[in-house]
Amino acid sequence: MSGSVSSEDVLRDAPSYAPRPFELADLELLLSGAYAPLTGFLARADLVSLARTGRLADGTPWPVPVVLEIPIELAERLDPRDPARRTVVLTDLEGAPLAAIEASDVWKIAENRYGLGGPVHRMGDGGHGPFQRLRRTPEEVRSLLPPGRVLGVIADRPLHRPQLAQIAHAARTLGAHLLILIPVSGHGPDGLPPEALVRAIFAARDRMPPATVVAVPLLPHGDEMRDALLRSKVAAAYGVTHVLSTGESLSGAGLRVLVPRELAYDNRDGQWRWRDDIPPRNRRLAMPPEEIDDLLDRGFPLPEWHTPPAVAKELSRVRPPRRHRGLVVFFTGLSGSGKSTIARNLADALRETGERTVTLLDGDIVRRELTAGLGFSKADRDRNVRRIGWVAAEVGRHRGMAVACPIAPYEAARAAVRRMAVEAGAGFVLVHVATPLEVCERRDRKGLYARARAGQLRGMTGIDDPYEEPLDAELTLDTTTMSVAEAVEVVLGHLVENGWVEPKLN
């Protein structure tokens, strides 16, 4: 494991930087020894050697790059040749120091993005967050394992009866101790937050062979092969000799990969057996994740033949029926399209039901109270929309309903808002009020279009600044001939049809 930085003099004037989430996960794996023999982020010499030979510059075998990118503003402050200008304090997203990196190399990767290579050294007490007791180092875990084979399972999804039966069969066949590695650095592929995933795995422990459970900071890098190779390295570092595939390929690191056959439930005696051993009329296949999500969304219980009750309870806690879950209804459209009027009337109609608290985030109010000081550049518009999205997601996290109606002209910012809502456990409905520009100009209640056409106003969306029409809207409205009341009814109808609100009784 890396050493500890103790000299306050060295760090006092060092710049700080918060890496991206998957880089923070890589940092934790470096500090824990799970990426051994690496002691830091790779520099150019290692990357060139890796691309040519599959080995680091010193000849050490290693499968894929582990790199850290930094912005140009930080790169310009660093000089690996100057001891006073080569240290960077790496922080988490909230600014808490995690480690220091001693720059051995800084190089340009792309426009305004640079690579930073060098060894890392832990700072502080090792981080915070739920289930810290499970974040053991590979050295600690290996000391707890019995001698012999170790079956590793990277549990990035809840374990239902089919997976539990496969695990039990593999452990029994190998005569291996079971090691469950739970990724805890971000939401899983089915959207579960990491703390909920840990609870769901523990809820299934009485259905497993004796097992050691450890939380590991694994996060996808956007490349399946790269992620598979890194997962293999991490599993091997924790002492795994055989790994049970759970959908993603794992290779390398000397591991034996077990690919399970498909199991099915036998109606005759309630046992899980290999699919081909059960007559078709007597078999039930494992439920796909989409079917499980649909049952939870509608408030139906997960069938006990498929999911242990304790696991079902944890999943229903984190994914309650839609009518009890937080929701963000996000309107986007040109100025004058009618989105603010529809949003206000929708919020009033939702308040009448009394089902949940409703928070209206209107563009003008937000500009005055939440994002005062921001201008109308692309960067400031993005910040405005993302701040609205963060507040809306927090409303949804606490099972309220947020109705937001900024112009939100850029796809990337809208996608970020959707992601924030989903990661907060809330639903997200994007409503595109697609009223044509010429209609919006005729309305021009604030006179903005007239000023833009006269050259008195720059950056007007639809005139000299683009509006990127959404391709992923759940609803599209055109208020050219549609009244406000009709538009509200369409939105309410969508919310009722999809289970977000109860139908009106009158």
N, C-alpha and C positions, 0 to 999 in steps of 0.2 A: 504494500500500500504506500502511497505517496506520503512524504513527510509533512510537517506542520510549519507554517510560516509564523514566526514570533516577533520579528523585528518591525516595530511600529514605524521606525524611521524610513524603512524601505517602502512601506505602503502608504504613508501619509499623503504623498502627492501623486500617487498613482491614479490614472483614470480608471473609472469603473464602466462595466458594460454588462447588459443582460442578454445572454444568447437566446436564440430561438428555442422553443420547447424541446425539440428532439436533440439539440446540442446540449441543453441542460441535462437531459437523460444520459447522453454520452459522457458528459462531465462526471456525473455521479458514478457511472460504471468505471470510468478511469480511476477515480479516487478510491473506489472500493476494492480494486484489483480484479474486477470481473472482465476487464479487457487486457489482462496481463498477457504478454510482457509489455504492453504499451504503458507509458507513464505520462503521456500527454497527447495533445493533438498533433497530427503528422505535419511535417514540413515538406517543402518542395522536393528535396532529395529523396525522401521516403516515397512520396507519391509517384515520382518518375520511375523509381526502381520497382514499385508495386505494379505499375502499369506494364512494365517490360518483362518482369520476371516472376511476379506473384510473391515477392519477398520485399522486406524493408531494405533500406540502404546497407544495413549491417549484415544482411543475409538471413535475418529471422523470418520464418514463414508467417504470413498474415494475409487474410483473404481480401479485405476491401478497405477503402479510405475511411478514416475517421478525422474529419476536418472541422475547423471553426472559421466561420466567415464573420467579418466585421465591416462596418461602414467606413467610407473614405475619411470621415472626420476623425475617427479614432486612429486609423492607419497613419495619418499624417503626423500624429503626436508620438509615434513609436520609432525607436532606432535600436535594433538588436545589438549594435556595437557599443551603445552607451548604457552603462549599468543604471543610470538615473532615468532612462527613458524606455526601458524594455519590460516593465512590469505592468500588468493589467489586473485589476480586481474584477473577477466574474461574480455577478450577483444573480439571485433569482428574479422573477418578474416583478416582485414587490420591492426590490432594491436591497435585500439582505445579502451580505457577502457570503459566498460559498467557497471560493478558491482564488488563488492567484496564479496567473500563467506568466512564465518568464519567456518572452518572445525570443525565439532563435531564428525566426524567419517571418517576413511579412512580404506578401506579393499580391499583385493584381489578379483577380479572378474574372471580373466582369465590370461593367460600368458602375462606378461608385461602390463596388464590393471588393474586399480584399481578403486573402487568407492569412490566418495567424497560427503559426506552429510553435510548439514548445512544451516543456514539462509543466504539470499543474501540481499545486500544493494546497492541501485542505486549509480552510480558515473556519473559525467558529466551532460549533458543537455538532456539525454534521447535518443541519437542516431541520425542518419541521414538517408537520402534516400528519394526517391520520395513520394509524398502524405503523408508527416508527419502530415498534418492537419487532416487527417482521422484516425490517430492512437489514438483515444480517449480511455481513461480508461473506464472500466465498470461503475464505479461510475459516470463519466461524462455523459455517454450515458443514464444511467437509469434516471438521472435528466432531460433529454430532452424528455423522452417518455411520451405520454399521459397515463392516467390511463386506466386499462382494459387489454384486451388480446393483446399480441404481437406475430405476426407471424414472425419467423426467417427463413431466407433462406441463407445457406452457399453457396455463388456463386463462386465455384471454376472453372467454365467454363463460356463462354459468354452466354447471355440469348437471345435465338432466340424466334420466335413467339410462338411455342408450350409451352416453359417454362413460357413465359410472360403470356399466357392465363391461365396456371395452377395457377400461383401466384395470378393473379387478381381474379380468382374464389375462391381460398382458403381464401384470405383476405376478400372478400365480404361475403362469407358464415359464417366466424367467427366473422365478424365485428371487425377485428383486425387491429392494426397499423402494418405496414410492416417495418422490420429491416433487411437490407441486410448486411451480414458479408462477406467481400472479403478477402480470404487468400493472404497474400503479402510477405511471407518469401521465396518463391521459385517458380519455374516454375510450372504451373498447369498440370493436367493430359494430356492435349492436347498440352503441350509444350509452351504455351503462357507465356512470362515473366510477373511478377506481375504488372508492371506499364501498360502494354498493356491490361491486364485483367481489371484493374480499369477503363481505358478509355472506353473499350467495355461495361462495366456495366453502366457507366454514359451515354453512347450513347443511352441506352435503357430506361432511366429514364422517358421520356415522355410517355412511353408505360406502366408504372407501376402505381399502386395506390400511394398516398403520402407515402414517405418512408424516413427512416433514414439510412444512409450508413456509415459503419465503416470498417476500415482496421484492420485485426487481424493477428498476426504472427502464423498461423497454418501451420504445415509442417508434412508430413507423417513420422511415425516412423518405417514403414515396417511391421506393424501388424494392419490389418483392424479393429479388435474388439477394440484394445487399442485406435486407433485413433478415432473410433466412440464414445467411452465413454468419451474421453478427449474433443472432439468437443461438446458433450452434456453439459459437465461441463462449457465450455467457453460460449456457447450460453445462458445457464441459468444465468451465472454471468452477462451477458449484459442485462438481463431482459426478455428474450424470454420465453413465456409460451407454444407456439405451434411451431413446426418446420416442414417445408415442405421438405420431403426427395427429394434429387436430385440424387439419385443413391446409395449413401452409407448409410447403416443403422445407425440410431442415436437412442440411448436409454439411460435410466437412467436420473438422475438429475431432476426427476419429470416432464419431458417434455412430452407433447402429440405429437406423431409423425403422420403426415399426409402423406400417401402414395398415390400419385396421380394416377388416371386412365389414360390410354393412350388416347391422343387426336389425331385427324386427321383433315386435312384441307378439307372443304366441297367446291367442285368445283362449286356448284350451286349458292352460294351467297358469297363465300370468307370468311367464318367464320370458326373458330376452334371449334369443338365440340367433345364430347366423341366418340371414334372410332366406337362403336357398333351402334351409332345413325345415321350413314351415310351409305347409300348403297355402296357396294364395288366399283361399277363403278364410283362413284362420289367422292371417298376419295383419298387424298394424305397423306401418312404417313410422320412423321418427318424424316428429313434426318439424318443418322448416322454421327458421327464425321469424319469417314474416307471419306465419300462422300464430306463433306464440305472441308476437307483438299485437296482432289483431285481437286476440282473445283478451289480452290485458287492456288494450285501448277501449274495448267495449264493456269491460268490467265483468267478463265471464271467468270463472275459475279455471286454472290449468288442470287438465285431467291427471288424476293421481297415477294412472298407469304409465304416464310419460314423465312426470315431474314430482319429486318428493315434496310433500306438503311444506316442509320448512324452507325449501328453495323457492317454492311458489309464493310463500308469504313474503320473503325478501324482495322478490321481483315485483309483487303487487304494491309493496311499500314505495319503491322507487319509480314505478310506472303505474300510477293509479289510473282509473278510467278517465277518459278525456274530459268528461264533464266535471271532474274534480281537480284537473291539472291546470297549471298556469298556461297562459296563452298570450302570444304577441300577434296582434293584427296590424300589419305594416302596409300602409298606403303609400304608393309612389306615383308620381305623375307631374306633368308640367304645371307651372303656376297658372291658376285660373281653370284647371281641369275639373275642379269640384271636389278634390280629395279631402280638403279640410272640412268642408261642410258635411260631407258624408260621414267622415270620421267622428265629428262632434255629435251628429244625430245617432250614429251607431252607439257611441258611448252612452248617450242618454237612454237608448232603448235597452242596453245591457244593464244599466243601473236599475232600471225598473224591475228587472227579474229578481234582484237581490241575491243571485247565486254566488257572486264573487265580487271582490272589490275591483273597481275599474279605474285605471289611470290613463288620462288623455295627455299625450305628448304632442302638442300642436307645434308646427314649425316656428311661428312667430314667438310664442311663449318660451319655447326652448332657447331660441336665439337670445332672448332677453335674460332669462334666469339661469340657464345651464351652460350656454356656450358664448356668453358675452365676450367680445374681444376678438372673436374669430372673423376673418374676412370671407371673401368669396372666391379665393383661389381654389384649385383642385384639391390641394393638400388640406386647406381649411374646411372645405365642404366634406371631405372624407372624415375629418375629425368630428365635425358636427354630427354626421350620420352615425358614426361609431359610438359617440357619447350617448346619443339617443338610444342606440341599440343596447348599450351596456345597462342603462337605467331600465329599459324595457325588459331585458333578460332578468334583472334582479327582481322586478315585479313578478315575472313569471316563476322565478325560483321559489317564491313564497306563495305560489298558487293563486296569484291575482291575475288580472287581465289587463294588458297594456295595449292601447290603441295609439299608434304613431302615424304621422302624416307629413314627413318632410318631402321635398322634391326627390332627394336621393337619386341623382342622375347616373351614378356610376355602379356598374355591376359588381366590382370587387367589394365596395363598401356594403352593398346590400347582402352579398354572400357572407361577409363577416358578421353582419347583424343576425342573419339566419343561424349561423354557426354558434354565436353566443347564446341565442335562445335555446337551441337544442342542447348545448352543453350544460345549460342551467336546468334541464329537465322539463322545459316548457315546449308547447307546440308553437308553430310559426305558420302564419297564413299571409302570403304576399298578395296584395290587391293592386293591380295595375289599372289606374284610372287613365285610360288611353284616349282621352278626348283630343281630337286633332288640334294642331297648333293654330290653325286659322280661327277655330272656335274660341280657343283660349285668348287669342289676341282681341277678338271682338268683345269679350267680357272685360278684360284688362282693368279690373276694379282699382288697382293701385297705380295704373299708368306706367308700369314697368316696361311693357313691350314698346309703347310709344317712345319712351326715352331711349330704349335700346336701338330702335329703328332710326332715331334721330342722331345716334352716335353719342348721346349724353350718358350712356350707361354701358359699361363693358362687362363681359362674362355672363350675359343673360342666357340661361338655359333655353335651348331651342332656337336662339338667334345666332350668337357667336360662341356658344359653348355647347357641346353635344349632350344629348340625352340618350343614354344607352338603354334601349327598350328591353325589359326583362323577358327572358325565354322560359323562366321557371315559375311564373305567377300562378297561384292557385285559382285566382279569379281575374278576369279582365272586364272592365266596365267602360262604356262610352256614354258620357252624360250629354251628348249633343241633343238627343231627344228624350233621354231618360230623366225623370224627375228625381229629386233627392230621396223622396219616400220610396220610390221604386228601387233605387240603388241600395238603400239600407235593407230593404226586404230581400234583395238578392244575396247580400252578404250574410244576413241573419239566416237565410235558408241554407246557405253553404255550411255555416257553423252548426246548425241543427242537424243537417244531413250527415255530417261527419262526427257527430257526437260531442262537440265542444260545449254546446249549451242545450238545455232541455227545450223541447217544443213548447210554444205558448198554449195555454189551456183555452184561451178565448178566441 
